[in-house]
């Protein structure tokens, strides 16, 4: 679990830095990590693939997760709107 959180943190930092540099928007790394953890608990993600992956695909997944994740209640961690991360292991 610790390695997963470390990998998620690195992924989140990469995305947050890109968004800040490219769009002058601030995304909190901790919020991105919490979203990744919630989704990963319901839809396992290829975290190493995300860590090593092409930035466009990583952005698609992290920002898509940010937009579509359910953050509260009994459905916490599930994704709405039919969104499926490219790095989901259960495709």
URVENLIN-V722410 format. One record per residue. N is the residue number from 1. RES is the residue in one letter. PSI is psi in whole degrees, 0 to 359 (999 if undefined). Layout:
N & RES & PSI
N & RES & PSI
This chain:
1 & X & 319
2 & X & 318
3 & X & 323
4 & X & 316
5 & X & 320
6 & X & 316
7 & X & 316
8 & X & 320
9 & X & 319
10 & X & 319
11 & X & 312
12 & X & 318
13 & X & 318
14 & X & 314
15 & X & 313
16 & X & 319
17 & X & 317
18 & X & 313
19 & X & 319
20 & X & 315
21 & X & 321
22 & X & 326
23 & X & 359
24 & X & 39
25 & X & 144
26 & X & 122
27 & X & 133
28 & X & 126
29 & X & 318
30 & X & 323
31 & X & 319
32 & X & 319
33 & X & 316
34 & X & 320
35 & X & 316
36 & X & 317
37 & X & 315
38 & X & 313
39 & X & 317
40 & X & 331
41 & X & 337
42 & X & 322
43 & X & 96
44 & X & 135
45 & X & 148
46 & X & 86
47 & X & 322
48 & X & 322
49 & X & 319
50 & X & 319
51 & X & 317
52 & X & 348
53 & X & 168
54 & X & 132
55 & X & 324
56 & X & 322
57 & X & 322
58 & X & 316
59 & X & 316
60 & X & 312
61 & X & 309
62 & X & 315
63 & X & 326
64 & X & 318
65 & X & 314
66 & X & 321
67 & X & 324
68 & X & 353
69 & X & 142
70 & X & 122
71 & X & 350
72 & X & 162
73 & X & 191
74 & X & 343
75 & X & 13
76 & X & 130
77 & X & 344
78 & X & 159
79 & X & 134
80 & X & 169
81 & X & 13
82 & X & 11
83 & X & 132
84 & X & 119
85 & X & 144
86 & X & 331
87 & X & 16
88 & X & 137
89 & X & 335
90 & X & 61
91 & X & 999
